[in-house]
Amino acid sequence: MSGLIAPHGGALINRVVADADRASVVRSAESLPKLTLNTREASDLEMIGIGGFSPLTGFLGKADYASVVDRMHLDGGVPWTIPVTLSVDKGEADAVEKAGGAALYSEAGALLGVLSDPEAYSYDKKHEAEKVFLTTEDAHPGVKSLYGQKDLLIGGSVQVVDTAEREVFEKEELPPAKSRAAFEAAGWKTAVAFQTRNPIHRAHEYIIKTALEIVDGLFLHPLVGWTQPGDIPADVRMRCYHILMEHYFPQDRVILGTLPAAMRYAGPREAVFHAIMRQNYGCTHFIVGRDHAGVGTYYGTYDAQLIFDEFAADAFEITPLRFEHSFYCLRTNGMATAKTSPSTGPEERVFLSGTKVRDMLQAGEMLPPEFTRKEVAEALIEWAQTTT
């Protein structure tokens, strides 16, 4: 990994069981109590295993959990903003602690891994909601998920033997060790990551290309783990990314990889979390735009940028690139932001709300070229027409 940015915490974690050891770990799981992981927990287990959550080696124990919730740092002082936890009920906790470990299964009944050195503890869901999501309303999808968890949490180190059932994009499966190798093979010392759970429209394209002016390459890194109902499916989004890469980006300066993480919709805290993950993948820069990882009206437009100022100047090696809301300016006939456009109001700016986009797609209406590329619009219309 010479020449690349160091992983968060200094070392890239690998908790995936080697092929030679897999049979032994699977046998050991047969005598352990079973815990069934929900979709988010299974996704977190995969991210721990491949090193995307470095320096974590397992689900958070009590001290780390409390420190992350209240101070946005692990107990040892490393910045960390989102609790990575596994919930259990009292009976499960007692059985796992007595046995000294647990076998971790998916909801479909597949063995995913093994938990060792368990530590069960109680927690306050409302307090976590207030600190992490800045709201206790269960209308917030992240809070709703939190409130649906069991009454105790259990920490411990993990070994991963398999990943949860999810859609796999074989060519784009680039865990941190492989993305770093790809950057080195491309000769990149600097790379900017772009996080997205949506198709890329012209505003996104504008800020991505602006960032690409100052680094060696772009890591287009869409999240393909759990998202809330109503979000565009991962396979449709991937088709749109390939269209853009083929027609509108320099192909030798863009690498597309998937992020198997789950969305929390935690706004500011999740922006930092997303940056940390991308440092582990080898990126030196991370785009933070308007309402990053937000939902509804729970967060201010640029709160996800301002939160980085709450940390020490040397807290992160990765550099956040802060972009204002971008749009197509009718006065200058080009993409712009409020910093670069002479336009004075919305009548001179082309930008569509998510609701308007969905309505147009379902009606089979072509999105304006100032908003999205024609080929992308056609792909989205085709998808929308099959879902109505």
C-alpha positions as CSV (number, residue, x, y, z in Angstrom):
1,M,0.0,0.0,0.0
2,S,3.0,2.3,-0.5
3,G,2.1,5.7,-1.7
4,L,-1.5,5.5,-0.7
5,I,-3.3,7.1,2.2
6,A,-3.2,5.1,5.4
7,P,-6.4,3.4,6.5
8,H,-8.3,5.0,9.4
9,G,-6.6,4.1,12.6
10,G,-3.4,3.1,10.7
11,A,-4.1,-0.5,9.7
12,L,-6.5,-2.2,7.2
13,I,-8.5,-4.8,9.1
14,N,-9.3,-8.2,7.6
15,R,-11.7,-10.4,9.5
16,V,-12.6,-12.6,6.6
17,V,-11.7,-16.2,7.3
18,A,-9.1,-17.7,5.0
19,D,-10.2,-20.6,2.8
20,A,-7.8,-22.9,4.6
21,D,-9.5,-22.1,8.0
22,R,-13.1,-21.9,6.9
23,A,-14.1,-25.5,7.6
24,S,-12.7,-25.2,11.1
25,V,-14.6,-22.0,11.9
26,V,-17.8,-23.5,10.5
27,R,-17.4,-26.5,12.7
28,S,-16.8,-24.3,15.8
29,A,-20.0,-22.4,15.0
30,E,-22.1,-25.6,15.3
31,S,-21.7,-25.7,19.0
32,L,-22.5,-22.0,19.6
33,P,-25.8,-20.3,20.3
34,K,-27.3,-18.8,17.1
35,L,-28.0,-15.1,16.6
36,T,-29.9,-14.0,13.6
37,L,-28.7,-10.6,12.1
38,N,-31.1,-8.2,10.5
39,T,-30.2,-6.6,7.2
40,R,-28.3,-3.7,8.6
41,E,-26.4,-5.9,11.1
42,A,-25.4,-8.4,8.3
43,S,-24.2,-5.5,6.2
44,D,-22.2,-4.1,9.1
45,L,-20.6,-7.6,9.6
46,E,-19.5,-7.7,6.0
47,M,-18.0,-4.2,6.2
48,I,-16.1,-5.1,9.4
49,G,-14.8,-8.3,7.7
50,I,-13.5,-6.6,4.6
51,G,-11.9,-3.7,6.5
52,G,-14.4,-1.0,5.3
53,F,-14.9,-0.2,9.0
54,S,-11.3,-0.2,10.0
55,P,-10.1,0.0,12.8
56,L,-13.2,-2.0,14.1
57,T,-12.6,-5.7,14.5
58,G,-16.2,-6.4,15.7
59,F,-19.4,-5.0,17.0
60,L,-18.9,-2.2,19.6
61,G,-18.5,-3.1,23.3
62,K,-20.0,-0.9,26.0
63,A,-17.1,1.6,26.4
64,D,-16.7,2.2,22.7
65,Y,-20.5,2.4,22.2
66,A,-20.9,5.1,24.9
67,S,-17.9,7.1,23.6
68,V,-19.2,7.0,20.0
69,V,-22.7,8.1,20.9
70,D,-21.6,10.9,23.3
71,R,-18.2,12.0,21.9
72,M,-18.0,10.8,18.3
73,H,-14.8,8.9,19.1
74,L,-14.0,5.4,20.0
75,D,-12.9,4.9,23.6
76,G,-9.3,4.9,22.6
77,G,-9.6,8.3,20.9
78,V,-10.0,7.5,17.2
79,P,-12.8,9.5,15.6
80,W,-15.9,7.5,14.9
81,T,-19.5,8.8,14.6
82,I,-21.9,5.9,14.0
83,P,-22.6,3.1,16.5
84,V,-21.9,-0.3,14.9
85,T,-23.9,-2.6,17.1
86,L,-25.6,-6.0,17.3
87,S,-28.9,-6.2,19.3
88,V,-30.0,-9.2,21.4
89,D,-32.7,-10.0,24.0
90,K,-31.9,-11.1,27.5
91,G,-32.1,-14.8,26.8
92,E,-29.8,-14.5,23.8
93,A,-27.3,-12.4,25.8
94,D,-27.2,-14.9,28.7
95,A,-26.7,-17.9,26.3
96,V,-24.0,-16.2,24.3
97,E,-22.0,-15.0,27.3
98,K,-22.2,-18.4,28.9
99,A,-20.9,-20.1,25.7
100,G,-18.3,-17.4,25.1
101,G,-19.4,-16.7,21.6
102,A,-22.2,-17.0,19.0
103,A,-22.8,-18.2,15.5
104,L,-24.1,-15.3,13.4
105,Y,-26.8,-16.1,10.8
106,S,-28.6,-14.2,8.1
107,E,-32.4,-13.9,8.1
108,A,-32.4,-16.6,5.4
109,G,-30.6,-19.0,7.7
110,A,-27.0,-18.8,6.2
111,L,-24.0,-18.8,8.5
112,L,-22.3,-15.5,8.2
113,G,-19.7,-15.6,10.9
114,V,-18.7,-16.1,14.5
115,L,-18.7,-13.7,17.4
116,S,-16.0,-14.1,20.1
117,D,-15.3,-12.4,23.5
118,P,-19.0,-11.3,23.9
119,E,-20.0,-8.4,26.1
120,A,-23.7,-7.7,26.6
121,Y,-24.9,-4.4,27.9
122,S,-28.0,-2.2,28.1
123,Y,-28.5,1.0,26.2
124,D,-30.9,3.9,25.9
125,K,-32.5,4.0,22.4
126,K,-33.9,7.5,22.9
127,H,-30.6,8.9,24.0
128,E,-28.9,7.3,21.0
129,A,-31.5,8.7,18.7
130,E,-31.1,12.2,20.1
131,K,-27.3,12.2,19.8
132,V,-26.8,10.3,16.5
133,F,-29.9,11.3,14.5
134,L,-30.7,14.6,16.2
135,T,-34.3,13.5,16.5
136,T,-36.4,11.0,18.5
137,E,-39.2,10.9,15.9
138,D,-39.8,7.4,14.5
139,A,-40.8,9.0,11.2
140,H,-37.1,9.2,10.6
141,P,-36.1,5.9,9.0
142,G,-32.9,5.5,11.1
143,V,-34.7,6.2,14.3
144,K,-37.5,3.8,13.3
145,S,-34.8,1.1,12.7
146,L,-33.2,1.9,16.1
147,Y,-36.5,1.6,18.0
148,G,-37.1,-1.8,16.3
149,Q,-33.9,-3.2,17.8
150,K,-33.8,-5.7,20.7
151,D,-33.3,-4.4,24.3
152,L,-29.6,-5.2,24.8
153,L,-26.5,-4.8,22.7
154,I,-23.7,-7.3,22.5
155,G,-20.1,-6.5,21.4
156,G,-17.3,-8.7,20.5
157,S,-14.7,-9.5,17.8
158,V,-15.9,-11.3,14.7
159,Q,-14.8,-13.8,12.0
160,V,-16.6,-13.6,8.7
161,V,-17.2,-16.7,6.7
162,D,-19.8,-15.4,4.2
163,T,-21.7,-12.3,3.2
164,A,-25.4,-11.7,3.5
165,E,-27.8,-12.3,0.7
166,R,-27.6,-9.1,-1.4
167,E,-27.4,-8.2,-5.1
168,V,-23.8,-8.7,-6.2
169,F,-22.2,-6.7,-9.0
170,E,-19.2,-9.0,-9.7
171,K,-17.0,-6.6,-11.7
172,E,-17.6,-3.8,-9.2
173,E,-17.0,-5.8,-6.0
174,L,-13.9,-4.0,-4.8
175,P,-13.3,-4.3,-1.1
176,P,-10.7,-2.0,0.3
177,A,-7.7,-4.2,-0.4
178,K,-8.8,-4.5,-4.0
179,S,-9.7,-0.8,-4.5
180,R,-6.3,0.1,-3.1
181,A,-4.6,-2.3,-5.5
182,A,-6.6,-0.8,-8.4
183,F,-5.6,2.7,-7.5
184,E,-1.9,1.7,-7.4
185,A,-2.3,-0.2,-10.8
186,A,-3.7,3.0,-12.2
187,G,-0.8,5.1,-10.8
188,W,-3.1,7.1,-8.6
189,K,-1.7,8.7,-5.4
190,T,-4.8,10.8,-4.9
191,A,-8.4,9.8,-5.5
192,V,-11.7,11.5,-4.8
193,A,-14.7,9.4,-3.7
194,F,-18.3,10.2,-4.5
195,Q,-21.0,8.6,-2.4
196,T,-24.4,8.1,-3.9
197,R,-27.5,6.1,-3.4
198,N,-29.2,7.8,-6.4
199,P,-28.6,8.0,-10.1
200,I,-26.1,10.8,-11.0
201,H,-27.7,13.9,-12.5
202,R,-26.0,16.9,-14.0
203,A,-25.5,18.7,-10.7
204,H,-23.7,15.6,-9.3
205,E,-21.7,15.4,-12.5
206,Y,-20.6,19.0,-12.2
207,I,-19.2,18.7,-8.7
208,I,-17.6,15.4,-9.5
209,K,-15.7,16.8,-12.5
210,T,-14.7,19.9,-10.5
211,A,-13.2,17.6,-7.9
212,L,-11.5,15.5,-10.6
213,E,-9.5,18.6,-11.6
214,I,-7.4,18.3,-8.4
215,V,-6.8,14.6,-8.0
216,D,-5.5,11.7,-10.0
217,G,-8.8,9.8,-10.3
218,L,-12.4,9.3,-9.2
219,F,-13.7,6.4,-7.2
220,L,-17.4,6.3,-8.0
221,H,-18.7,4.4,-5.0
222,P,-22.4,3.9,-4.9
223,L,-24.0,2.4,-1.8
224,V,-25.7,-0.9,-2.6
225,G,-26.7,-2.0,0.9
226,W,-30.0,-1.3,2.6
227,T,-31.8,1.9,1.6
228,Q,-35.4,3.0,2.5
229,P,-38.3,1.9,0.4
230,G,-38.8,4.2,-2.6
231,D,-35.1,4.6,-3.4
232,I,-34.2,3.6,-6.9
233,P,-32.9,-0.1,-6.9
234,A,-29.2,-0.7,-7.1
235,D,-29.3,-2.5,-10.5
236,V,-31.0,0.5,-12.1
237,R,-28.5,2.9,-10.6
238,M,-25.6,0.8,-11.7
239,R,-26.9,0.9,-15.3
240,C,-27.0,4.7,-15.1
241,Y,-23.4,4.9,-13.7
242,H,-22.2,2.7,-16.6
243,I,-23.9,5.0,-19.1
244,L,-22.2,8.1,-17.7
245,M,-18.8,6.4,-17.5
246,E,-19.1,5.3,-21.1
247,H,-20.2,8.6,-22.6
248,Y,-19.4,11.5,-20.2
249,F,-16.3,10.7,-18.1
250,P,-12.6,10.0,-19.0
251,Q,-12.7,6.2,-18.7
252,D,-9.0,6.0,-17.6
253,R,-9.6,8.3,-14.6
254,V,-12.7,6.6,-13.1
255,I,-13.1,3.4,-11.2
256,L,-16.6,2.1,-10.3
257,G,-16.9,0.1,-7.1
258,T,-19.8,-0.9,-4.9
259,L,-20.1,-0.1,-1.2
260,P,-22.1,-2.9,0.6
261,A,-22.9,-0.6,3.6
262,A,-26.4,0.2,4.8
263,M,-27.8,3.7,4.9
264,R,-28.5,5.2,8.3
265,Y,-29.9,8.6,7.0
266,A,-28.0,10.2,9.9
267,G,-27.0,13.3,8.0
268,P,-24.0,15.0,9.5
269,R,-22.7,12.0,11.5
270,E,-23.1,9.8,8.5
271,A,-21.1,12.2,6.3
272,V,-18.1,11.7,8.6
273,F,-18.8,7.9,8.6
274,H,-18.8,7.8,4.8
275,A,-15.6,9.8,4.7
276,I,-13.9,7.3,7.1
277,M,-15.0,4.4,5.0
278,R,-13.6,6.0,1.8
279,Q,-10.2,6.5,3.5
280,N,-10.2,2.8,4.2
281,Y,-10.8,2.2,0.5
282,G,-7.8,4.3,-0.3
283,C,-9.3,7.7,-1.2
284,T,-7.6,10.9,-0.2
285,H,-10.6,13.2,-0.8
286,F,-14.3,12.9,-0.3
287,I,-17.1,15.0,-1.8
288,V,-19.6,16.3,0.8
289,G,-22.5,18.1,-0.9
290,R,-25.9,19.4,-0.1
291,D,-27.7,17.5,2.7
292,H,-25.4,14.6,2.6
293,A,-27.0,11.4,3.9
294,G,-30.0,13.4,5.0
295,V,-33.7,12.6,4.9
296,G,-36.8,14.8,5.0
297,T,-36.1,18.2,6.8
298,Y,-34.2,16.8,9.8
299,Y,-30.8,18.5,8.9
300,G,-29.7,21.8,7.7
301,T,-28.5,22.1,4.1
302,Y,-24.8,22.2,5.0
303,D,-24.8,20.6,8.4
304,A,-23.0,17.6,6.9
305,Q,-20.1,19.9,6.0
306,L,-20.0,21.9,9.2
307,I,-19.7,18.8,11.4
308,F,-16.1,18.2,10.2
309,D,-15.2,21.5,12.0
310,E,-16.1,19.9,15.3
311,F,-13.1,17.7,15.1
312,A,-9.4,18.5,15.6
313,A,-7.6,19.7,12.4
314,D,-5.6,16.5,12.3
315,A,-8.5,14.1,13.1
316,F,-8.7,12.8,9.6
317,E,-6.2,12.1,6.9
318,I,-8.9,12.2,4.2
319,T,-9.9,15.7,3.0
320,P,-13.6,16.6,2.7
321,L,-14.4,18.6,-0.4
322,R,-17.3,20.9,0.4
323,F,-19.6,21.8,-2.5
324,E,-22.6,24.1,-2.5
325,H,-25.9,23.1,-4.2
326,S,-25.4,23.1,-8.0
327,F,-27.8,23.7,-10.8
328,Y,-28.1,24.6,-14.5
329,C,-27.9,28.4,-14.9
330,L,-30.1,29.6,-17.7
331,R,-28.4,33.0,-17.8
332,T,-24.9,31.5,-18.5
333,N,-26.1,28.3,-20.1
334,G,-24.0,26.1,-18.0
335,M,-23.7,24.3,-14.6
336,A,-23.0,26.5,-11.6
337,T,-23.5,27.1,-7.9
338,A,-24.4,30.2,-6.0
339,K,-20.7,31.0,-5.8
340,T,-20.3,31.1,-9.6
341,S,-23.7,32.0,-11.1
342,P,-24.9,35.5,-11.6
343,S,-28.5,34.3,-11.6
344,T,-30.6,35.7,-8.8
345,G,-33.5,33.3,-8.3
346,P,-35.1,30.0,-9.1
347,E,-36.6,31.2,-12.3
348,E,-33.1,31.2,-13.8
349,R,-32.0,27.9,-12.4
350,V,-33.0,24.4,-13.5
351,F,-33.3,21.9,-10.7
352,L,-36.0,19.4,-10.0
353,S,-37.2,18.0,-6.7
354,G,-37.2,14.3,-6.1
355,T,-41.0,14.3,-6.1
356,K,-41.1,16.1,-9.5
357,V,-38.6,13.7,-10.9
358,R,-40.6,10.6,-9.8
359,D,-43.8,12.1,-11.2
360,M,-42.2,12.8,-14.6
361,L,-40.7,9.3,-14.8
362,Q,-43.9,7.6,-13.9
363,A,-45.7,9.7,-16.5
364,G,-43.1,8.7,-19.1
365,E,-42.0,12.3,-19.5
366,M,-38.4,13.0,-20.6
367,L,-36.4,14.8,-17.9
368,P,-34.8,18.1,-19.2
369,P,-31.3,17.8,-20.6
370,E,-30.2,20.6,-18.2
371,F,-31.1,18.2,-15.3
372,T,-29.8,14.8,-16.5
373,R,-28.2,13.2,-19.5
374,K,-30.6,11.9,-22.1
375,E,-29.4,8.3,-21.9
376,V,-29.8,8.3,-18.1
377,A,-33.3,9.7,-18.4
378,E,-34.2,7.0,-20.9
379,A,-33.0,4.3,-18.6
380,L,-34.9,5.7,-15.7
381,I,-38.1,6.1,-17.7
382,E,-37.8,2.4,-18.8
383,W,-37.5,1.3,-15.1
384,A,-40.3,3.6,-13.9
385,Q,-42.7,2.3,-16.5
386,T,-42.1,-1.3,-15.4
387,T,-42.9,-0.4,-11.8
388,T,-46.1,1.5,-12.2
